[in-house]
Amino acid sequence: MTFLEDAQLLHPELVALRRTLHTNPEVGTHVPWTQQQVLRALEGLDLEVSTGEALTSVTAVLRGAKPGPTVLLRGDMDGLPVVEQTGLEYASTNGAMHACGHDLHTAALVGAARLLSARRDELAGNITFMFQPGEEGPGGAEPMIQEGVLDVTGERPVAAFGLHVNPGPCGTFSYRPGTAMAGANNLSVTFHGRGGHGSQPHTALDPVPALCEFGTALQTMVTRRFSVFDPVVATMTRLSAGAVNNVIPDSATMSGDVRTLSRETTDRFPRLVQELADGIAASHGLRAEVDWSELYPPTVNDAAETAFVSDTLTRMFGADRVSPNKDPRMGSEDFSFVLQEVPGCYFFLHCTPPEVDPAAAGWNHSPTVLFDDSVLGAQAAALASVAWERLARG
């Protein structure tokens, strides 16, 4: 039997696991109940299982009966602080929600572990199953790497693969070589001046006009200093200045989210922001303070590994269910840290329920988003096949 045929037999168990996980999402890097569900689901399999120290991760290693390299498969486990509004019978009631489909990711990775364990005697190499919390923040991939997930078999993986569910025509896959998802960064700019009374602005050094000027100039800088073929999306979402209508504040702050698609742009952007803010501050007699923090780098797929994934999925599911994404997704993903260390591919499975128009469906992180778990068998089989075929290549 093929992985796909075996997975269909396993499908009811995977749906049950996914719905159990969906009822009780946990947020962040501490997901002890979810961890226990995963450990219970892996019981009885010929795996070397370990748990994290700094976070409640699970790492499971399947060592094949035949020699060969290591491949890594990753699934994230955490939910979001979103109040669910789906009306599902198994909806969460604890104030959090699996609004990004990580319950499907976890169940499918368990399924892949079961499928591959059943063929251990034929397996040439090792597979690391990376069950990661904290993807939605503060980030669980880096701590798992620091705790040795990439070296747990005694050698670095030759390739790493992950899959994310998204709204879209149910059962279709998509992928993109190169930059698949944006990097996420935080920007905060504060102008420091000297407060005063609103009736005598000439006696103060007012930071508010400078802040307004900077907000406009920032968007001009984005379009004039960065190529449209390596774009930046800078969305300033918070303004803070003063508390009383007739008092000029000492400082004014603007902060927001910046998305970048390359290492070069991520490094260059804060330098140009500092130059811009300093110039505006100087013209107003103020001092500018720029706070820049990188959250997740861009998710960059290896071209060869992505071509391999595309070929494997096309042979499994047919060309009509597998297609390239023209553009990167501007959301971010901390599997990017793994792909900085190991070549691999992060690809997508679309699973909007058939009765819902994909164009009108809630998107990831929406309190109304729906993911059809009828795809779980195919999802598990896709992960298992990608790992199996990649090991066969050596």
Secondary structure, DSSP 8 states (H G I E B T S, - for coil): --HHHHHHHHHHHHHHHHHHHHHS--BTT--HHHHHHHHHHHTTSS-EEEE-SSS--EEEEEE-SEEEEEEEEEEE--BBS----S--TT---SS-B-TTSHHHHHHHHHHHHHHHHTTGGG-EEEEEEEEE--TTTT-SHHHHHHTTTTTTTSS--SEEEEEEEESSSTTEEEE-SEEEE-EEEEEEEEEE-B-EETT-GGGSB-HHHHHHHHHHHHHHHHHHHS-TTS-EEEEEEEEE--SSTTEE-SEEEEEEEEEESSHHHHHHHHHHHHHHHHHHHHHHT-EEEEEEEEEE--EEE-HHHHHHHHHHHHHHH-GGGEEE-SS-BSS--TTHHHHHHS-EEEEEEE---TTS-GGGS--TT-TT----GGGHHHHHHHHHHHHHHHHHH-
